[in-house]
Amino acid sequence: MKIKEKHKDLKKQVNIAEKERKSKRGQKTWYDLRTLKKLKLTMKDKLSKII
């Protein structure tokens, strides 16, 4: 998978996780959201280095 596609996929996953976080306020949803956001940022950094 290309970096740009991976970033778009992670962005969709983050949006879904944020919607889930609004209704469920447990530790697992918080941890999942943080992990996805960190992965998305690393992909964004890789993408900006290429361009």
N, CA, C and O atoms as a Tinker XYZ file with bonds, in Angstrom:
   204  protein
     1  N      0.847000   -1.179000    0.000000    73     2
     2  CA     0.000000    0.000000    0.000000    64     1     3
     3  C      0.890000    1.240000    0.000000    63     2     4     5
     4  O      1.884000    1.308000    0.724000    81     3
     5  N      0.525000    2.191000   -0.803000    73     3     6
     6  CA     1.293000    3.422000   -0.867000    64     5     7
     7  C      1.048000    4.250000    0.384000    63     6     8     9
     8  O      0.054000    4.062000    1.086000    81     7
     9  N      1.960000    5.162000    0.650000    73     7    10
    10  CA     1.899000    5.965000    1.868000    64     9    11
    11  C      0.650000    6.838000    1.882000    63    10    12    13
    12  O     -0.005000    6.966000    2.916000    81    11
    13  N      0.316000    7.435000    0.748000    73    11    14
    14  CA    -0.856000    8.307000    0.695000    64    13    15
    15  C     -2.138000    7.512000    0.955000    63    14    16    17
    16  O     -3.028000    7.981000    1.664000    81    15
    17  N     -2.230000    6.317000    0.383000    73    15    18
    18  CA    -3.397000    5.470000    0.606000    64    17    19
    19  C     -3.478000    5.034000    2.060000    63    18    20    21
    20  O     -4.560000    4.993000    2.644000    81    19
    21  N     -2.337000    4.712000    2.637000    73    19    22
    22  CA    -2.289000    4.301000    4.033000    64    21    23
    23  C     -2.748000    5.444000    4.940000    63    22    24    25
    24  O     -3.489000    5.221000    5.898000    81    23
    25  N     -2.308000    6.667000    4.637000    73    23    26
    26  CA    -2.710000    7.831000    5.421000    64    25    27
    27  C     -4.223000    8.046000    5.331000    63    26    28    29
    28  O     -4.869000    8.323000    6.342000    81    27
    29  N     -4.794000    7.920000    4.125000    73    27    30
    30  CA    -6.240000    8.092000    3.958000    64    29    31
    31  C     -7.006000    7.034000    4.747000    63    30    32    33
    32  O     -8.022000    7.333000    5.375000    81    31
    33  N     -6.515000    5.802000    4.710000    73    31    34
    34  CA    -7.149000    4.716000    5.442000    64    33    35
    35  C     -7.105000    4.981000    6.946000    63    34    36    37
    36  O     -8.099000    4.778000    7.644000    81    35
    37  N     -5.967000    5.429000    7.437000    73    35    38
    38  CA    -5.840000    5.743000    8.857000    64    37    39
    39  C     -6.740000    6.915000    9.249000    63    38    40    41
    40  O     -7.288000    6.938000   10.351000    81    39
    41  N     -6.890000    7.878000    8.354000    73    39    42
    42  CA    -7.763000    9.019000    8.627000    64    41    43
    43  C     -9.208000    8.558000    8.804000    63    42    44    45
    44  O     -9.912000    9.037000    9.693000    81    43
    45  N     -9.651000    7.625000    7.954000    73    43    46
    46  CA   -11.001000    7.078000    8.085000    64    45    47
    47  C    -11.154000    6.333000    9.402000    63    46    48    49
    48  O    -12.174000    6.460000   10.079000    81    47
    49  N    -10.131000    5.548000    9.766000    73    47    50
    50  CA   -10.184000    4.791000   11.014000    64    49    51
    51  C    -10.231000    5.719000   12.224000    63    50    52    53
    52  O    -10.928000    5.436000   13.198000    81    51
    53  N     -9.490000    6.827000   12.165000    73    51    54
    54  CA    -9.495000    7.799000   13.261000    64    53    55
    55  C    -10.881000    8.427000   13.404000    63    54    56    57
    56  O    -11.371000    8.598000   14.520000    81    55
    57  N    -11.513000    8.769000   12.287000    73    55    58
    58  CA   -12.856000    9.350000   12.341000    64    57    59
    59  C    -13.854000    8.381000   12.971000    63    58    60    61
    60  O    -14.702000    8.791000   13.764000    81    59
    61  N    -13.756000    7.111000   12.625000    73    59    62
    62  CA   -14.629000    6.102000   13.209000    64    61    63
    63  C    -14.354000    5.962000   14.704000    63    62    64    65
    64  O    -15.286000    5.864000   15.502000    81    63
    65  N    -13.088000    5.952000   15.080000    73    63    66
    66  CA   -12.716000    5.822000   16.490000    64    65    67
    67  C    -13.182000    7.025000   17.297000    63    66    68    69
    68  O    -13.578000    6.875000   18.453000    81    67
    69  N    -13.141000    8.215000   16.705000    73    67    70
    70  CA   -13.617000    9.413000   17.409000    64    69    71
    71  C    -15.123000    9.352000   17.649000    63    70    72    73
    72  O    -15.598000    9.764000   18.707000    81    71
    73  N    -15.876000    8.844000   16.679000    73    71    74
    74  CA   -17.317000    8.691000   16.865000    64    73    75
    75  C    -17.607000    7.674000   17.970000    63    74    76    77
    76  O    -18.504000    7.878000   18.788000    81    75
    77  N    -16.851000    6.590000   17.988000    73    75    78
    78  CA   -17.028000    5.576000   19.023000    64    77    79
    79  C    -16.661000    6.131000   20.393000    63    78    80    81
    80  O    -17.306000    5.802000   21.388000    81    79
    81  N    -15.642000    6.962000   20.452000    73    79    82
    82  CA   -15.176000    7.550000   21.708000    64    81    83
    83  C    -16.237000    8.465000   22.324000    63    82    84    85
    84  O    -16.319000    8.587000   23.546000    81    83
    85  N    -17.041000    9.101000   21.486000    73    83    86
    86  CA   -18.089000    9.968000   22.009000    64    85    87
    87  C    -19.110000    9.198000   22.832000    63    86    88    89
    88  O    -19.650000    9.722000   23.806000    81    87
    89  N    -19.375000    7.948000   22.441000    73    87    90
    90  CA   -20.376000    7.171000   23.172000    64    89    91
    91  C    -19.758000    6.290000   24.253000    63    90    92    93
    92  O    -20.365000    6.078000   25.303000    81    91
    93  N    -18.565000    5.781000   24.005000    73    91    94
    94  CA   -17.882000    4.926000   24.984000    64    93    95
    95  C    -16.668000    5.670000   25.524000    63    94    96    97
    96  O    -15.787000    6.059000   24.758000    81    95
    97  N    -16.618000    5.868000   26.834000    73    95    98
    98  CA   -15.565000    6.676000   27.435000    64    97    99
    99  C    -14.562000    5.845000   28.238000    63    98   100   101
   100  O    -14.007000    6.328000   29.225000    81    99
   101  N    -14.331000    4.612000   27.826000    73    99   102
   102  CA   -13.422000    3.737000   28.557000    64   101   103
   103  C    -11.968000    3.932000   28.166000    63   102   104   105
   104  O    -11.639000    4.712000   27.272000    81   103
   105  N    -11.112000    3.202000   28.861000    73   103   106
   106  CA    -9.671000    3.300000   28.595000    64   105   107
   107  C     -9.309000    2.720000   27.240000    63   106   108   109
   108  O     -8.414000    3.235000   26.570000    81   107
   109  N     -9.984000    1.659000   26.825000    73   107   110
   110  CA    -9.652000    1.016000   25.560000    64   109   111
   111  C     -9.900000    1.941000   24.377000    63   110   112   113
   112  O     -9.076000    2.021000   23.465000    81   111
   113  N    -11.036000    2.643000   24.387000    73   111   114
   114  CA   -11.321000    3.548000   23.271000    64   113   115
   115  C    -10.324000    4.698000   23.237000    63   114   116   117
   116  O     -9.924000    5.144000   22.162000    81   115
   117  N     -9.923000    5.177000   24.401000    73   115   118
   118  CA    -8.930000    6.250000   24.462000    64   117   119
   119  C     -7.597000    5.768000   23.905000    63   118   120   121
   120  O     -6.960000    6.460000   23.111000    81   119
   121  N     -7.179000    4.576000   24.325000    73   119   122
   122  CA    -5.907000    4.015000   23.870000    64   121   123
   123  C     -5.927000    3.768000   22.361000    63   122   124   125
   124  O     -4.964000    4.090000   21.665000    81   123
   125  N     -7.019000    3.200000   21.861000    73   123   126
   126  CA    -7.129000    2.936000   20.424000    64   125   127
   127  C     -7.063000    4.228000   19.618000    63   126   128   129
   128  O     -6.394000    4.288000   18.587000    81   127
   129  N     -7.752000    5.251000   20.085000    73   127   130
   130  CA    -7.757000    6.534000   19.388000    64   129   131
   131  C     -6.356000    7.148000   19.365000    63   130   132   133
   132  O     -5.909000    7.625000   18.322000    81   131
   133  N     -5.671000    7.141000   20.491000    73   131   134
   134  CA    -4.310000    7.690000   20.566000    64   133   135
   135  C     -3.363000    6.938000   19.632000    63   134   136   137
   136  O     -2.560000    7.553000   18.932000    81   135
   137  N     -3.458000    5.620000   19.623000    73   135   138
   138  CA    -2.589000    4.806000   18.773000    64   137   139
   139  C     -2.820000    5.118000   17.301000    63   138   140   141
   140  O     -1.869000    5.294000   16.540000    81   139
   141  N     -4.096000    5.186000   16.900000    73   139   142
   142  CA    -4.405000    5.497000   15.507000    64   141   143
   143  C     -3.916000    6.881000   15.111000    63   142   144   145
   144  O     -3.399000    7.065000   14.009000    81   143
   145  N     -4.073000    7.853000   15.997000    73   143   146
   146  CA    -3.616000    9.206000   15.690000    64   145   147
   147  C     -2.099000    9.264000   15.538000    63   146   148   149
   148  O     -1.589000    9.974000   14.672000    81   147
   149  N     -1.384000    8.526000   16.368000    73   147   150
   150  CA     0.077000    8.499000   16.262000    64   149   151
   151  C      0.511000    7.858000   14.950000    63   150   152   153
   152  O      1.434000    8.344000   14.296000    81   151
   153  N     -0.147000    6.773000   14.562000    73   151   154
   154  CA     0.171000    6.128000   13.289000    64   153   155
   155  C     -0.111000    7.060000   12.116000    63   154   156   157
   156  O      0.666000    7.128000   11.163000    81   155
   157  N     -1.229000    7.774000   12.194000    73   155   158
   158  CA    -1.587000    8.716000   11.131000    64   157   159
   159  C     -0.542000    9.818000   11.010000    63   158   160   161
   160  O     -0.176000   10.211000    9.903000    81   159
   161  N     -0.063000   10.316000   12.146000    73   159   162
   162  CA     0.954000   11.368000   12.109000    64   161   163
   163  C      2.277000   10.873000   11.536000    63   162   164   165
   164  O      2.955000   11.616000   10.827000    81   163
   165  N      2.652000    9.642000   11.828000    73   163   166
   166  CA     3.894000    9.110000   11.247000    64   165   167
   167  C      3.764000    8.976000    9.739000    63   166   168   169
   168  O      4.714000    9.244000    9.003000    81   167
   169  N      2.581000    8.559000    9.275000    73   167   170
   170  CA     2.365000    8.470000    7.827000    64   169   171
   171  C      2.386000    9.861000    7.196000    63   170   172   173
   172  O      2.893000   10.030000    6.087000    81   171
   173  N      1.840000   10.853000    7.892000    73   171   174
   174  CA     1.848000   12.221000    7.374000    64   173   175
   175  C      3.281000   12.744000    7.278000    63   174   176   177
   176  O      3.630000   13.424000    6.314000    81   175
   177  N      4.109000   12.427000    8.275000    73   175   178
   178  CA     5.508000   12.842000    8.237000    64   177   179
   179  C      6.243000   12.194000    7.068000    63   178   180   181
   180  O      7.009000   12.856000    6.368000    81   179
   181  N      6.008000   10.900000    6.858000    73   179   182
   182  CA     6.636000   10.202000    5.737000    64   181   183
   183  C      6.186000   10.793000    4.417000    63   182   184   185
   184  O      6.983000   10.942000    3.491000    81   183
   185  N      4.903000   11.132000    4.332000    73   183   186
   186  CA     4.360000   11.710000    3.120000    64   185   187
   187  C      4.969000   13.079000    2.835000    63   186   188   189
   188  O      5.258000   13.404000    1.684000    81   187
   189  N      5.163000   13.875000    3.874000    73   187   190
   190  CA     5.726000   15.219000    3.672000    64   189   191
   191  C      7.205000   15.156000    3.299000    63   190   192   193
   192  O      7.704000   16.052000    2.619000    81   191
   193  N      7.911000   14.115000    3.732000    73   191   194
   194  CA     9.323000   13.963000    3.370000    64   193   195
   195  C      9.468000   13.622000    1.882000    63   194   196   197
   196  O     10.446000   14.009000    1.243000    81   195
   197  N      8.511000   12.911000    1.353000    73   195   198
   198  CA     8.559000   12.519000   -0.060000    64   197   199
   199  C      8.291000   13.717000   -0.958000    63   198   200   201
   200  O      8.937000   13.881000   -1.992000    81   199
   201  N      7.346000   14.547000   -0.566000    73   199   202
   202  CA     6.952000   15.695000   -1.394000    64   201   203
   203  C      7.898000   16.808000   -1.233000    63   202   204
   204  O      7.727000   17.858000   -1.853000    81   203
